Amino acid sequence: MADSTSTPGAKADDDSSTLRRLMDQFDALPSEVREALATAISPSDQMIEVLCTMHQSGFALSDLLRVISASNANSSR
């Protein structure tokens, strides 16, 4: 008996569910963080996930912005 992950479209459903979840989390970020991400050098999905997790965990806005600044500094080298 096959599980649901082997059915056609199951992977696409998982991907769209993940994307929806990430978009909801991104929308919940403070506007300052979203603005900083818009001007960030190559923000990765992983960095966005980290920022969302940090925000949900109660990290200060300055900490989230520091992650973006550090990423920009590493990307510009």
C-alpha positions, 0 to 999 in steps of 0.5 A: 500500500502506497503512502500519500507522499508517493501519489502524484501531486503530493510533493506539490501539495507539501511545497505549496503548504510550506510556501504558504506557511513561510509567506504567513510568517514573513507577513508577520515580521515587523515592517522594518525587517521586511524593508531591510530584506527588500534591500538585502544582498541575496537573502536566502530562504534559510535566512528568512526562516531564521528571521521568522523563527527569531521573531516568533521566539521573541527576539528584539527587532535589533537582533533581527536587523543584525542578522540581515546586516551580517548576511549583507557583510558576508555577501559583499566580500 
